[in-house]
Amino acid sequence: MTWPNVLALAVFVCVCGFIAYWGDILGRRMGKRRLTIFGLRPRYTAIMTTTITGMLIALLTITVMATVSGEVKELVLRGHQILREYQAAQAAYSAVTKELRKQREIAEKAQKEAEEAVRQRDSLAEEIARLSKSLKKLDSDLQRNGATLRRTEKQLASSKRDIEKRSLEIAKLEKQRADLKHDVVVLLKDMGEAATKWQQYIGLRERNIIFRSNEEIARRVIRCAQSKLEIRGEVLALLDDADQRARAEGAKPGDNDKAIKIRPKWWPGTGESGTGRFLKDSESIDALVDQIAGGSGSIVARVVSVGNSVEGEQAMIEFVPNYNRLVYSAGQEVAQTVIDGGASQGQILGQVITFLRAEVRPAAIGMGVIPHRDEEQQATVGQLSPDQLLAIVDRVKAAGRPVRVKAIAKKDTWSADTLPLDLVVGDSQ
């Protein structure tokens, strides 16, 4: 309670006491005097006076209190409203109190959470301090490891250079080893070939040679203006002829069931890879067929021996194609010479034979006649019977002086033909 309220209460009590005292005095005096008001009996006048005095006391009290205290005045004027407002305030107070209690609980909870957060903060601060210490240690370790890493990188770079150097040396050594291995293989191959050749040489010394190197085994004239199928048939017939002759001379069949074997030819290949290989027999035959089919006129296809062939083995052969062309017309001179008819018949015969071998044969071969081989493996382009030789010797001897002897082609002669000759004796001039 404030001091203005205490002062108002004290004044109120004093005034009430004064009014009561004054009313009592007034009542007694009026009773003694037996005064009446409005014609009432003194007794009732005293009662009315006392009542009115009480009422005046209450009114005066309220007036004095209202005058002295603004709160009393407010209570008198707005008492009921103040009571409602008080009740509303009480309700609001209760709600506020409840809310305040709730807020206090929330505040307590928040305080606890804050305290927990503080503890966590302190814990985190300790953890941060520990981590900072660890980080400093890690930074130190990192710097130390960085220095170690740089040294290691330098060592690694040096090692890498050493490795590259060693790799080059190893590659060089590998190449040398491969070269040595290749040399060993070549050497072993050469040794094997040498041993084989030695065995062949021994065999050659013990066995007869049936075909000399480049000796013709068979030949056939094939027209170019045929189908490839017909040309192939004639090439196969040529191989059959060569096979039969090889068998007759003592050659033995091999894996292909023939006494002859076509020498494999190397085909270098085409394209980026350029991988080469040896042609098969059928491919070699096809190549010859294509060559003949692409020509004109006729081709002299010959089968000749590759190297010396001995009995008991296959004969290695190859194809030698030549165009078959007209070399001499009938009556065309081949060669001529002068022979002394005053010599003896034997000398004349010798000069005739020398003429045939030294002049006629080279001239015919030079013109394109493909020679044959006689039993002594001498190249021959034609033959004269003993009667023809004796007849020419007699005619030269009958002249008794040097005369000119001409070798004349008896008929048209092609490259594949045997040259038929006439020896004509004429004047030496």
Secondary structure, 3 states (H helix, E strand, C coil): CCHHHHHHHHHHHHHHHHHHHHHHHHHHHHHHHCCCCCCCCHHHHHHHHHHHHHHHHHHHHHHHHHHHCHHHHHHHHHHHHHHHHHHHHHHHHHHHHHHHHHHHHHHHHHHHHHHHHHHHHHHHHHHHHHHHHHHHHHHHHHHHHHHHHHHHHHHHHHHHHHHHHHHHHHHHHHHHHHHHHHHHHHHHHHHHHHHHHHHHHHHHHHCCEEECCCCEEEEEEEECCCCHHHHHHHHHHHHHHHHHHHHHHCCCCCCCCCCEEECCCEECCCCCCCCCEECCHHHHHHHHHHHHHCCCCEEEEEEEECCCEECCCCEEEEEEEEECCEEECCCCEEEEEEEECCCCHHHHHHHHHHHHHHHHHHHHHHHCCCCEECCCCCEECCCCCHHHHHHHHHHHHHHCCEEEEEEEECCCEECCCCCCEEEEEECCC
